């Protein structure tokens, strides 16, 4: 429960900072994505590649910086055949994006950072090989994401985007297993003015 209050506190601080910041432009950025989740850094010992999706909305503070939040769902099957259910995470995040203003470029790069609440469903796996056993667990965890992407403008209001985000969260209050995965996203960006 403390994690939820901490996350809500971060959202309030971001909203207060956005309010205090002198907004020179008035626009919103909405991203809808389909994703491939790829486990890394030890997480790939037990998990296979999975598929997922997400949506985010951010308020533009100026021509280059936007802040907001996102919701995504990640699911990756376990490598052992006896696992009762795949690993899954529902992620609510607060994110900030820096997209340099480059009007003469064909594609527009951007960098993204976020912190969030990861609602995890996972299996605790014990043993090796055919003797491996698993038990289902669920937990709400705190984590972060970091990455970037490219947007290709289609019109003044729409752009196609590709993005790669590194996600990391841990279980048991930070003392348990660390789940690390990269999501590769393709999607559509809409600019609302």
C-alpha positions as semicolon CSV with decimal commas, in nm:
position;residue;x (nm);y (nm);z (nm)
1;X;0,000;0,000;0,000
2;X;0,294;0,233;0,070
3;X;0,403;0,189;-0,291
4;X;0,065;0,304;-0,420
5;X;0,079;0,616;-0,201
6;X;0,437;0,684;-0,315
7;X;0,330;0,652;-0,679
8;X;0,033;0,884;-0,624
9;X;0,268;1,130;-0,452
10;X;0,496;1,127;-0,756
11;X;0,197;1,194;-0,983
12;X;0,092;1,489;-0,764
13;X;0,447;1,629;-0,773
14;X;0,459;1,594;-1,152
15;X;0,122;1,771;-1,182
16;X;0,239;2,051;-0,952
17;X;0,563;2,090;-1,147
18;X;0,370;2,101;-1,474
19;X;0,137;2,366;-1,329
20;X;0,429;2,578;-1,204
21;X;0,612;2,545;-1,536
22;X;0,527;2,826;-1,779
23;X;0,346;2,635;-2,053
24;X;0,404;2,804;-2,388
25;X;0,217;2,551;-2,599
26;X;-0,107;2,367;-2,558
27;X;-0,103;2,009;-2,683
28;X;-0,137;1,648;-2,572
29;X;0,049;1,344;-2,704
30;X;-0,138;1,011;-2,709
31;X;0,046;0,689;-2,799
32;X;-0,117;0,351;-2,868
33;X;0,127;0,061;-2,908
34;X;0,156;-0,310;-2,977
35;X;0,464;-0,461;-2,818
36;X;0,695;-0,759;-2,802
37;X;0,833;-0,826;-2,453
38;X;1,184;-0,970;-2,449
39;X;1,322;-1,094;-2,112
40;X;1,686;-0,998;-2,032
41;X;1,951;-1,005;-1,754
42;X;1,865;-1,341;-1,598
43;X;1,491;-1,311;-1,645
44;X;1,543;-1,487;-1,979
45;X;1,653;-1,802;-1,788
46;X;1,286;-1,875;-1,708
47;X;1,076;-1,667;-1,951
48;X;1,016;-1,668;-2,326
49;X;0,935;-1,376;-2,553
50;X;0,578;-1,250;-2,517
51;X;0,334;-1,001;-2,665
52;X;0,161;-0,704;-2,508
53;X;0,015;-0,359;-2,565
54;X;-0,021;-0,019;-2,409
55;X;-0,141;0,338;-2,423
56;X;-0,002;0,662;-2,281
57;X;-0,107;1,026;-2,268
58;X;0,121;1,320;-2,197
59;X;0,074;1,697;-2,168
60;X;0,323;1,908;-2,361
61;X;0,509;2,157;-2,142
62;X;0,696;2,312;-2,432
63;X;0,793;2,200;-2,782
64;X;1,035;1,937;-2,648
65;X;0,916;1,812;-2,306
66;X;0,594;1,629;-2,219
67;X;0,484;1,456;-1,896
68;X;0,200;1,219;-1,825
69;X;0,123;0,856;-1,763
70;X;0,072;0,524;-1,927
71;X;-0,090;0,185;-1,891
72;X;0,051;-0,130;-2,046
73;X;0,008;-0,504;-2,012
74;X;0,298;-0,747;-2,056
75;X;0,272;-1,126;-2,069
76;X;0,558;-1,373;-2,123
77;X;0,524;-1,754;-2,101
78;X;0,754;-1,960;-1,879
79;X;1,003;-2,199;-2,035
80;X;0,905;-2,491;-1,810
81;X;0,597;-2,675;-1,930
82;X;0,436;-2,718;-1,586
83;X;0,393;-2,348;-1,510
84;X;0,028;-2,280;-1,421
85;X;0,016;-1,938;-1,590
86;X;0,247;-1,704;-1,783
87;X;0,430;-1,416;-1,618
88;X;0,225;-1,098;-1,655
89;X;0,254;-0,739;-1,543
90;X;0,004;-0,457;-1,560
91;X;0,208;-0,136;-1,548
92;X;0,078;0,207;-1,444
93;X;0,355;0,460;-1,495
94;X;0,433;0,829;-1,467
95;X;0,658;0,924;-1,757
96;X;0,853;1,215;-1,898
97;X;0,960;1,243;-2,262
98;X;1,224;1,465;-2,417
99;X;1,180;1,502;-2,795
100;X;1,418;1,758;-2,945
101;X;1,255;1,998;-3,190
102;X;1,400;1,895;-3,529
103;X;1,160;2,024;-3,798
104;X;1,396;1,942;-4,088
105;X;1,444;1,575;-3,993
106;X;1,248;1,294;-4,158
107;X;1,215;1,106;-3,826
108;X;1,193;1,257;-3,479
109;X;1,392;1,087;-3,199
110;X;1,284;1,097;-2,834
111;X;1,396;0,969;-2,492
112;X;1,157;0,843;-2,223
113;X;1,190;0,781;-1,849
114;X;0,920;0,659;-1,616
115;X;0,853;0,513;-1,274
116;X;0,555;0,302;-1,199
117;X;0,354;0,042;-1,020
118;X;0,393;-0,310;-1,161
119;X;0,107;-0,545;-1,069
120;X;0,279;-0,880;-1,119
121;X;0,149;-1,235;-1,158
122;X;0,440;-1,476;-1,156
123;X;0,545;-1,830;-1,065
124;X;0,806;-1,905;-0,803
125;X;1,017;-2,174;-0,968
126;X;1,228;-2,415;-0,762
127;X;1,447;-2,697;-0,886
128;X;1,613;-2,760;-1,219
129;X;1,509;-2,920;-1,548
130;X;1,236;-3,185;-1,532
131;X;1,236;-3,170;-1,149
132;X;1,139;-2,801;-1,152
133;X;0,819;-2,707;-0,972
134;X;0,632;-2,379;-0,959
135;X;0,375;-2,201;-0,744
136;X;0,170;-1,897;-0,855
137;X;0,211;-1,565;-0,675
138;X;0,099;-1,207;-0,727
139;X;0,240;-0,883;-0,595
140;X;0,237;-0,510;-0,652
141;X;0,590;-0,384;-0,708
142;X;0,764;-0,056;-0,778
143;X;0,979;-0,028;-1,091
144;X;1,116;0,195;-1,363
145;X;1,139;0,214;-1,740
146;X;1,395;0,384;-1,960
147;X;1,429;0,402;-2,337
148;X;1,363;0,592;-2,651
149;X;1,220;0,580;-2,996
150;X;1,160;0,738;-3,333
151;X;0,848;0,900;-3,477
152;X;0,775;0,933;-3,846
153;X;0,520;1,211;-3,911
154;X;0,229;1,103;-4,130
155;X;0,029;1,427;-4,100
156;X;0,038;1,726;-3,865
157;X;-0,175;1,530;-3,616
158;X;-0,047;1,170;-3,654
159;X;0,288;0,993;-3,653
160;X;0,400;0,630;-3,667
161;X;0,641;0,534;-3,392
162;X;0,887;0,263;-3,292
163;X;1,018;0,244;-2,937
164;X;1,238;0,028;-2,713
165;X;1,195;0,045;-2,334
166;X;1,395;-0,130;-2,063
167;X;1,169;-0,225;-1,769
168;X;1,287;-0,341;-1,427
169;X;1,095;-0,434;-1,113
170;X;1,155;-0,668;-0,821
171;X;0,940;-0,876;-0,588
172;X;0,936;-0,917;-0,208
173;X;0,995;-0,548;-0,140
174;X;1,311;-0,534;-0,349
175;X;1,472;-0,836;-0,182
176;X;1,333;-1,099;-0,419
177;X;1,377;-1,181;-0,785
178;X;1,437;-0,893;-1,025
179;X;1,234;-0,903;-1,346
180;X;1,401;-0,722;-1,635
181;X;1,261;-0,704;-1,985
182;X;1,274;-0,490;-2,294
183;X;0,958;-0,400;-2,479
184;X;0,986;-0,328;-2,849
185;X;0,684;-0,122;-2,954
186;X;0,527;-0,012;-3,278
187;X;0,231;0,219;-3,277
188;X;0,052;0,535;-3,365
189;X;0,103;0,876;-3,202
190;X;-0,171;1,138;-3,205
191;X;-0,108;1,504;-3,127
192;X;-0,416;1,679;-2,982
193;X;-0,412;2,059;-2,994
